[in-house]
Amino acid sequence: MQVSKEEILHIARLADLNLKEDEIEKYRANLADILNFANIVNNAPIDGLVETIGANDAVNVFRKDEVVDCGCSKEELLQNAPDEQEGMFKIPKVIN
């Protein structure tokens, strides 16, 4: 499946990516490969196959949530923070 430069730039804008001109062709080729593979999977013959959910009968094993004291003070934990504000981890804004 062909992917145009305009489609790559549109997707990059939606994902808030700043692509350089030399990266656009690489992304275009990679996305085309992914879409071609998805097309192959979608068109795979499935007649006569039995539906399966998993390869084995394993199920999720959950544990009870328990509050455990790590033995560290707040100050010790904040030493690992790249930035701190008012006694809390300060992280970069991730949503525009």
N, CA, C and O atoms as CSV, one atom per row, in Angstrom:
chain,resi,resn,atom,element,x,y,z
A,1,MET,N,N,0.850,-1.171,0.000
A,1,MET,CA,C,0.000,0.000,0.000
A,1,MET,C,C,0.897,1.235,0.000
A,1,MET,O,O,1.847,1.326,0.778
A,2,GLN,N,N,0.592,2.159,-0.858
A,2,GLN,CA,C,1.372,3.386,-0.950
A,2,GLN,C,C,0.901,4.400,0.088
A,2,GLN,O,O,-0.297,4.549,0.329
A,3,VAL,N,N,1.841,5.080,0.687
A,3,VAL,CA,C,1.553,6.125,1.658
A,3,VAL,C,C,2.201,7.402,1.134
A,3,VAL,O,O,3.386,7.409,0.800
A,4,SER,N,N,1.438,8.465,1.063
A,4,SER,CA,C,1.974,9.711,0.515
A,4,SER,C,C,2.716,10.513,1.589
A,4,SER,O,O,2.549,10.298,2.790
A,5,LYS,N,N,3.531,11.431,1.110
A,5,LYS,CA,C,4.253,12.328,2.001
A,5,LYS,C,C,3.260,13.152,2.815
A,5,LYS,O,O,3.485,13.402,3.999
A,6,GLU,N,N,2.172,13.572,2.190
A,6,GLU,CA,C,1.161,14.374,2.878
A,6,GLU,C,C,0.517,13.583,4.019
A,6,GLU,O,O,0.244,14.132,5.087
A,7,GLU,N,N,0.278,12.286,3.784
A,7,GLU,CA,C,-0.299,11.448,4.850
A,7,GLU,C,C,0.671,11.317,6.025
A,7,GLU,O,O,0.259,11.373,7.184
A,8,ILE,N,N,1.948,11.144,5.728
A,8,ILE,CA,C,2.952,11.055,6.794
A,8,ILE,C,C,2.994,12.360,7.584
A,8,ILE,O,O,3.046,12.340,8.813
A,9,LEU,N,N,2.970,13.480,6.890
A,9,LEU,CA,C,3.001,14.770,7.579
A,9,LEU,C,C,1.736,14.986,8.414
A,9,LEU,O,O,1.795,15.565,9.498
A,10,HIS,N,N,0.594,14.518,7.906
A,10,HIS,CA,C,-0.658,14.630,8.663
A,10,HIS,C,C,-0.584,13.788,9.942
A,10,HIS,O,O,-0.953,14.257,11.018
A,11,ILE,N,N,-0.113,12.564,9.821
A,11,ILE,CA,C,0.023,11.683,10.987
A,11,ILE,C,C,1.026,12.283,11.973
A,11,ILE,O,O,0.811,12.235,13.185
A,12,ALA,N,N,2.102,12.839,11.465
A,12,ALA,CA,C,3.111,13.453,12.334
A,12,ALA,C,C,2.513,14.631,13.104
A,12,ALA,O,O,2.807,14.818,14.285
A,13,ARG,N,N,1.674,15.424,12.431
A,13,ARG,CA,C,1.018,16.541,13.128
A,13,ARG,C,C,0.087,16.019,14.216
A,13,ARG,O,O,0.055,16.561,15.321
A,14,LEU,N,N,-0.676,14.962,13.906
A,14,LEU,CA,C,-1.584,14.390,14.906
A,14,LEU,C,C,-0.819,13.851,16.115
A,14,LEU,O,O,-1.292,13.945,17.247
A,15,ALA,N,N,0.355,13.292,15.870
A,15,ALA,CA,C,1.166,12.720,16.945
A,15,ALA,C,C,2.111,13.747,17.557
A,15,ALA,O,O,2.912,13.409,18.429
A,16,ASP,N,N,2.026,14.993,17.112
A,16,ASP,CA,C,2.883,16.069,17.596
A,16,ASP,C,C,4.356,15.723,17.421
A,16,ASP,O,O,5.172,15.949,18.314
A,17,LEU,N,N,4.686,15.164,16.240
A,17,LEU,CA,C,6.067,14.833,15.900
A,17,LEU,C,C,6.632,15.909,14.988
A,17,LEU,O,O,5.939,16.412,14.103
A,18,ASN,N,N,7.859,16.250,15.202
A,18,ASN,CA,C,8.550,17.188,14.323
A,18,ASN,C,C,9.526,16.394,13.469
A,18,ASN,O,O,10.679,16.192,13.852
A,19,LEU,N,N,9.056,15.946,12.309
A,19,LEU,CA,C,9.908,15.156,11.432
A,19,LEU,C,C,10.785,16.065,10.590
A,19,LEU,O,O,10.347,17.106,10.099
A,20,LYS,N,N,12.029,15.648,10.437
A,20,LYS,CA,C,12.933,16.340,9.532
A,20,LYS,C,C,12.655,15.821,8.127
A,20,LYS,O,O,12.119,14.727,7.952
A,21,GLU,N,N,13.021,16.606,7.142
A,21,GLU,CA,C,12.749,16.242,5.748
A,21,GLU,C,C,13.342,14.887,5.390
A,21,GLU,O,O,12.724,14.117,4.655
A,22,ASP,N,N,14.541,14.584,5.902
A,22,ASP,CA,C,15.178,13.308,5.565
A,22,ASP,C,C,14.539,12.115,6.289
A,22,ASP,O,O,14.808,10.970,5.926
A,23,GLU,N,N,13.710,12.355,7.294
A,23,GLU,CA,C,13.042,11.268,8.012
A,23,GLU,C,C,11.718,10.866,7.352
A,23,GLU,O,O,11.239,9.752,7.561
A,24,ILE,N,N,11.136,11.748,6.574
A,24,ILE,CA,C,9.806,11.507,6.015
A,24,ILE,C,C,9.795,10.261,5.147
A,24,ILE,O,O,8.881,9.445,5.269
A,25,GLU,N,N,10.768,10.089,4.286
A,25,GLU,CA,C,10.805,8.920,3.393
A,25,GLU,C,C,10.965,7.625,4.190
A,25,GLU,O,O,10.361,6.608,3.851
A,26,LYS,N,N,11.778,7.661,5.247
A,26,LYS,CA,C,11.964,6.481,6.098
A,26,LYS,C,C,10.633,6.087,6.753
A,26,LYS,O,O,10.259,4.914,6.751
A,27,TYR,N,N,9.928,7.070,7.308
A,27,TYR,CA,C,8.634,6.799,7.934
A,27,TYR,C,C,7.607,6.328,6.909
A,27,TYR,O,O,6.799,5.445,7.197
A,28,ARG,N,N,7.636,6.911,5.720
A,28,ARG,CA,C,6.707,6.525,4.664
A,28,ARG,C,C,6.913,5.055,4.289
A,28,ARG,O,O,5.949,4.302,4.154
A,29,ALA,N,N,8.174,4.656,4.124
A,29,ALA,CA,C,8.482,3.259,3.774
A,29,ALA,C,C,8.094,2.314,4.908
A,29,ALA,O,O,7.532,1.247,4.657
A,30,ASN,N,N,8.386,2.693,6.152
A,30,ASN,CA,C,8.045,1.835,7.295
A,30,ASN,C,C,6.531,1.662,7.427
A,30,ASN,O,O,6.047,0.552,7.651
A,31,LEU,N,N,5.788,2.757,7.288
A,31,LEU,CA,C,4.335,2.657,7.404
A,31,LEU,C,C,3.757,1.831,6.259
A,31,LEU,O,O,2.820,1.061,6.469
A,32,ALA,N,N,4.298,1.980,5.061
A,32,ALA,CA,C,3.839,1.174,3.928
A,32,ALA,C,C,4.074,-0.309,4.201
A,32,ALA,O,O,3.207,-1.131,3.905
A,33,ASP,N,N,5.234,-0.665,4.760
A,33,ASP,CA,C,5.520,-2.063,5.111
A,33,ASP,C,C,4.532,-2.591,6.143
A,33,ASP,O,O,4.043,-3.714,6.023
A,34,ILE,N,N,4.242,-1.789,7.146
A,34,ILE,CA,C,3.292,-2.202,8.193
A,34,ILE,C,C,1.908,-2.423,7.603
A,34,ILE,O,O,1.258,-3.425,7.901
A,35,LEU,N,N,1.458,-1.502,6.773
A,35,LEU,CA,C,0.128,-1.632,6.170
A,35,LEU,C,C,0.070,-2.807,5.208
A,35,LEU,O,O,-0.957,-3.482,5.130
A,36,ASN,N,N,1.141,-3.068,4.478
A,36,ASN,CA,C,1.179,-4.236,3.589
A,36,ASN,C,C,1.100,-5.526,4.389
A,36,ASN,O,O,0.403,-6.459,3.989
A,37,PHE,N,N,1.802,-5.591,5.510
A,37,PHE,CA,C,1.736,-6.782,6.355
A,37,PHE,C,C,0.328,-6.957,6.933
A,37,PHE,O,O,-0.197,-8.070,6.971
A,38,ALA,N,N,-0.277,-5.855,7.382
A,38,ALA,CA,C,-1.644,-5.940,7.903
A,38,ALA,C,C,-2.595,-6.430,6.831
A,38,ALA,O,O,-3.523,-7.183,7.127
A,39,ASN,N,N,-2.384,-6.020,5.596
A,39,ASN,CA,C,-3.217,-6.479,4.487
A,39,ASN,C,C,-3.050,-7.983,4.254
A,39,ASN,O,O,-4.027,-8.681,3.981
A,40,ILE,N,N,-1.821,-8.477,4.360
A,40,ILE,CA,C,-1.567,-9.917,4.221
A,40,ILE,C,C,-2.296,-10.685,5.321
A,40,ILE,O,O,-2.933,-11.704,5.053
A,41,VAL,N,N,-2.205,-10.197,6.556
A,41,VAL,CA,C,-2.880,-10.865,7.677
A,41,VAL,C,C,-4.397,-10.836,7.480
A,41,VAL,O,O,-5.072,-11.839,7.715
A,42,ASN,N,N,-4.932,-9.697,7.053
A,42,ASN,CA,C,-6.377,-9.588,6.843
A,42,ASN,C,C,-6.883,-10.524,5.751
A,42,ASN,O,O,-8.031,-10.967,5.798
A,43,ASN,N,N,-6.035,-10.828,4.769
A,43,ASN,CA,C,-6.453,-11.672,3.659
A,43,ASN,C,C,-6.029,-13.128,3.812
A,43,ASN,O,O,-6.202,-13.918,2.884
A,44,ALA,N,N,-5.483,-13.492,4.956
A,44,ALA,CA,C,-5.066,-14.875,5.188
A,44,ALA,C,C,-6.295,-15.780,5.187
A,44,ALA,O,O,-7.336,-15.421,5.737
A,45,PRO,N,N,-6.172,-16.953,4.566
A,45,PRO,CA,C,-7.316,-17.870,4.544
A,45,PRO,C,C,-7.617,-18.413,5.941
A,45,PRO,O,O,-6.723,-18.898,6.635
A,46,ILE,N,N,-8.874,-18.325,6.340
A,46,ILE,CA,C,-9.261,-18.790,7.663
A,46,ILE,C,C,-10.362,-19.842,7.612
A,46,ILE,O,O,-10.871,-20.256,8.654
A,47,ASP,N,N,-10.734,-20.278,6.414
A,47,ASP,CA,C,-11.779,-21.293,6.285
A,47,ASP,C,C,-11.340,-22.581,6.972
A,47,ASP,O,O,-10.235,-23.070,6.736
A,48,GLY,N,N,-12.197,-23.122,7.812
A,48,GLY,CA,C,-11.930,-24.376,8.483
A,48,GLY,C,C,-11.089,-24.264,9.736
A,48,GLY,O,O,-10.818,-25.276,10.382
A,49,LEU,N,N,-10.669,-23.066,10.098
A,49,LEU,CA,C,-9.882,-22.892,11.318
A,49,LEU,C,C,-10.801,-22.752,12.518
A,49,LEU,O,O,-11.859,-22.129,12.434
A,50,VAL,N,N,-10.393,-23.333,13.627
A,50,VAL,CA,C,-11.149,-23.230,14.861
A,50,VAL,C,C,-10.664,-21.986,15.605
A,50,VAL,O,O,-9.462,-21.746,15.721
A,51,GLU,N,N,-11.606,-21.209,16.100
A,51,GLU,CA,C,-11.246,-19.998,16.828
A,51,GLU,C,C,-10.531,-20.353,18.119
A,51,GLU,O,O,-10.977,-21.223,18.867
A,52,THR,N,N,-9.427,-19.678,18.375
A,52,THR,CA,C,-8.702,-19.866,19.631
A,52,THR,C,C,-8.444,-18.508,20.266
A,52,THR,O,O,-8.280,-17.502,19.576
A,53,ILE,N,N,-8.412,-18.502,21.541
A,53,ILE,CA,C,-8.127,-17.277,22.276
A,53,ILE,C,C,-6.663,-17.246,22.664
A,53,ILE,O,O,-6.042,-16.183,22.639
A,54,GLY,N,N,-6.108,-18.368,23.018
A,54,GLY,CA,C,-4.709,-18.439,23.416
A,54,GLY,C,C,-4.167,-19.821,23.136
A,54,GLY,O,O,-4.917,-20.746,22.823
A,55,ALA,N,N,-2.877,-19.953,23.248
A,55,ALA,CA,C,-2.236,-21.225,22.957
A,55,ALA,C,C,-2.302,-22.195,24.136
A,55,ALA,O,O,-2.074,-23.393,23.968
A,56,ASN,N,N,-2.611,-21.687,25.313
A,56,ASN,CA,C,-2.695,-22.564,26.482
A,56,ASN,C,C,-3.824,-22.094,27.389
A,56,ASN,O,O,-4.488,-21.097,27.106
A,57,ASP,N,N,-4.029,-22.806,28.456
A,57,ASP,CA,C,-5.136,-22.506,29.365
A,57,ASP,C,C,-4.737,-21.582,30.511
A,57,ASP,O,O,-5.481,-21.456,31.484
A,58,ALA,N,N,-3.590,-20.940,30.416
A,58,ALA,CA,C,-3.141,-20.062,31.492
A,58,ALA,C,C,-4.102,-18.882,31.632
A,58,ALA,O,O,-4.634,-18.377,30.644
A,59,VAL,N,N,-4.309,-18.464,32.848
A,59,VAL,CA,C,-5.166,-17.322,33.126
A,59,VAL,C,C,-4.373,-16.312,33.941
A,59,VAL,O,O,-3.322,-16.632,34.496
A,60,ASN,N,N,-4.881,-15.108,34.005
A,60,ASN,CA,C,-4.218,-14.086,34.801
A,60,ASN,C,C,-4.231,-14.470,36.276
A,60,ASN,O,O,-5.242,-14.934,36.802
A,61,VAL,N,N,-3.116,-14.273,36.919
A,61,VAL,CA,C,-3.007,-14.527,38.349
A,61,VAL,C,C,-2.827,-13.161,39.012
A,61,VAL,O,O,-1.831,-12.471,38.794
A,62,PHE,N,N,-3.801,-12.798,39.813
A,62,PHE,CA,C,-3.762,-11.492,40.446
A,62,PHE,C,C,-3.332,-11.632,41.897
A,62,PHE,O,O,-3.574,-12.653,42.540
A,63,ARG,N,N,-2.705,-10.609,42.385
A,63,ARG,CA,C,-2.352,-10.585,43.791
A,63,ARG,C,C,-3.062,-9.411,44.435
A,63,ARG,O,O,-3.416,-8.441,43.765
A,64,LYS,N,N,-3.263,-9.503,45.710
A,64,LYS,CA,C,-3.920,-8.439,46.437
A,64,LYS,C,C,-2.969,-7.252,46.552
A,64,LYS,O,O,-1.794,-7.419,46.877
A,65,ASP,N,N,-3.484,-6.054,46.285
A,65,ASP,CA,C,-2.684,-4.848,46.456
A,65,ASP,C,C,-2.469,-4.592,47.933
A,65,ASP,O,O,-3.412,-4.569,48.724
A,66,GLU,N,N,-1.223,-4.402,48.285
A,66,GLU,CA,C,-0.894,-4.124,49.673
A,66,GLU,C,C,0.054,-2.936,49.733
A,66,GLU,O,O,0.985,-2.834,48.934
A,67,VAL,N,N,-0.185,-2.043,50.677
A,67,VAL,CA,C,0.707,-0.911,50.887
A,67,VAL,C,C,1.903,-1.418,51.683
A,67,VAL,O,O,1.750,-2.007,52.753
A,68,VAL,N,N,3.106,-1.177,51.140
A,68,VAL,CA,C,4.324,-1.644,51.790
A,68,VAL,C,C,5.270,-0.450,51.925
A,68,VAL,O,O,5.469,0.306,50.974
A,69,ASP,N,N,5.830,-0.295,53.077
A,69,ASP,CA,C,6.786,0.778,53.314
A,69,ASP,C,C,8.105,0.410,52.647
A,69,ASP,O,O,8.668,-0.650,52.921
A,70,CYS,N,N,8.598,1.284,51.772
A,70,CYS,CA,C,9.845,0.994,51.053
A,70,CYS,C,C,11.072,1.252,51.916
A,70,CYS,O,O,12.179,0.853,51.552
A,71,GLY,N,N,10.891,1.911,53.049
A,71,GLY,CA,C,12.021,2.185,53.922
A,71,GLY,C,C,12.791,3.432,53.538
A,71,GLY,O,O,13.858,3.702,54.090
A,72,CYS,N,N,12.252,4.202,52.583
A,72,CYS,CA,C,12.929,5.425,52.132
A,72,CYS,C,C,12.137,6.637,52.600
A,72,CYS,O,O,10.913,6.603,52.726
A,73,SER,N,N,12.873,7.696,52.851
A,73,SER,CA,C,12.198,8.944,53.182
A,73,SER,C,C,11.802,9.655,51.889
A,73,SER,O,O,12.293,9.328,50.809
A,74,LYS,N,N,10.916,10.620,52.019
A,74,LYS,CA,C,10.479,11.405,50.870
A,74,LYS,C,C,11.679,12.093,50.216
A,74,LYS,O,O,11.771,12.151,48.989
A,75,GLU,N,N,12.577,12.602,51.018
A,75,GLU,CA,C,13.758,13.282,50.498
A,75,GLU,C,C,14.647,12.326,49.710
A,75,GLU,O,O,15.195,12.695,48.671
A,76,GLU,N,N,14.789,11.093,50.206
A,76,GLU,CA,C,15.608,10.102,49.492
A,76,GLU,C,C,14.989,9.766,48.138
A,76,GLU,O,O,15.702,9.630,47.143
A,77,LEU,N,N,13.678,9.634,48.101
A,77,LEU,CA,C,13.008,9.332,46.840
A,77,LEU,C,C,13.143,10.483,45.852
A,77,LEU,O,O,13.337,10.256,44.658
A,78,LEU,N,N,13.043,11.704,46.334
A,78,LEU,CA,C,13.132,12.865,45.453
A,78,LEU,C,C,14.548,13.099,44.928
A,78,LEU,O,O,14.728,13.866,43.982
A,79,GLN,N,N,15.554,12.458,45.517
A,79,GLN,CA,C,16.916,12.564,44.994
A,79,GLN,C,C,17.002,12.002,43.575
A,79,GLN,O,O,17.841,12.437,42.785
A,80,ASN,N,N,16.147,11.047,43.251
A,80,ASN,CA,C,16.153,10.423,41.934
A,80,ASN,C,C,15.353,11.214,40.910
A,80,ASN,O,O,15.390,10.898,39.721
A,81,ALA,N,N,14.644,12.218,41.345
A,81,ALA,CA,C,13.796,12.994,40.438
A,81,ALA,C,C,14.659,13.915,39.587
A,81,ALA,O,O,15.557,14.578,40.106
A,82,PRO,N,N,14.392,13.963,38.272
A,82,PRO,CA,C,15.124,14.913,37.443
A,82,PRO,C,C,14.778,16.352,37.811
A,82,PRO,O,O,15.598,17.255,37.647
A,83,ASP,N,N,13.560,16.559,38.308
A,83,ASP,CA,C,13.135,17.884,38.745
A,83,ASP,C,C,12.098,17.694,39.850
A,83,ASP,O,O,11.372,16.701,39.867
A,84,GLU,N,N,12.037,18.645,40.761
A,84,GLU,CA,C,11.145,18.538,41.922
A,84,GLU,C,C,10.526,19.894,42.172
A,84,GLU,O,O,11.162,20.932,41.987
A,85,GLN,N,N,9.257,19.869,42.603
A,85,GLN,CA,C,8.564,21.123,42.927
A,85,GLN,C,C,7.629,20.866,44.098
A,85,GLN,O,O,6.787,19.970,44.043
A,86,GLU,N,N,7.775,21.629,45.129
A,86,GLU,CA,C,6.925,21.550,46.322
A,86,GLU,C,C,6.849,20.130,46.881
A,86,GLU,O,O,5.783,19.666,47.286
A,87,GLY,N,N,7.992,19.449,46.895
A,87,GLY,CA,C,8.052,18.115,47.472
A,87,GLY,C,C,7.447,17.023,46.610
A,87,GLY,O,O,7.134,15.942,47.110
A,88,MET,N,N,7.278,17.291,45.315
A,88,MET,CA,C,6.713,16.299,44.394
A,88,MET,C,C,7.575,16.210,43.135
A,88,MET,O,O,8.294,17.147,42.787
A,89,PHE,N,N,7.484,15.044,42.452
A,89,PHE,CA,C,8.165,14.909,41.178
A,89,PHE,C,C,7.555,15.903,40.196
A,89,PHE,O,O,6.334,16.024,40.104
A,90,LYS,N,N,8.409,16.613,39.465
A,90,LYS,CA,C,7.928,17.509,38.422
A,90,LYS,C,C,8.316,16.894,37.086
A,90,LYS,O,O,9.490,16.627,36.829
A,91,ILE,N,N,7.325,16.674,36.245
A,91,ILE,CA,C,7.576,16.042,34.948
A,91,ILE,C,C,7.199,17.011,33.839
A,91,ILE,O,O,6.423,17.939,34.062
A,92,PRO,N,N,7.748,16.800,32.636
A,92,PRO,CA,C,7.405,17.668,31.524
A,92,PRO,C,C,5.922,17.501,31.139
A,92,PRO,O,O,5.339,16.429,31.300
A,93,LYS,N,N,5.348,18.565,30.639
A,93,LYS,CA,C,3.982,18.517,30.154
A,93,LYS,C,C,3.919,17.545,28.980
A,93,LYS,O,O,4.750,17.616,28.074
A,94,VAL,N,N,2.939,16.637,28.985
A,94,VAL,CA,C,2.833,15.649,27.923
A,94,VAL,C,C,1.606,15.841,27.044
A,94,VAL,O,O,1.482,15.183,26.011
A,95,ILE,N,N,0.708,16.721,27.431
A,95,ILE,CA,C,-0.507,16.989,26.649
A,95,ILE,C,C,-0.530,18.471,26.343
A,95,ILE,O,O,-0.354,19.310,27.227
A,96,ASN,N,N,-0.752,18.781,25.068
A,96,ASN,CA,C,-0.818,20.201,24.684
A,96,ASN,C,C,-2.149,20.798,25.048
A,96,ASN,O,O,-2.384,21.980,24.800
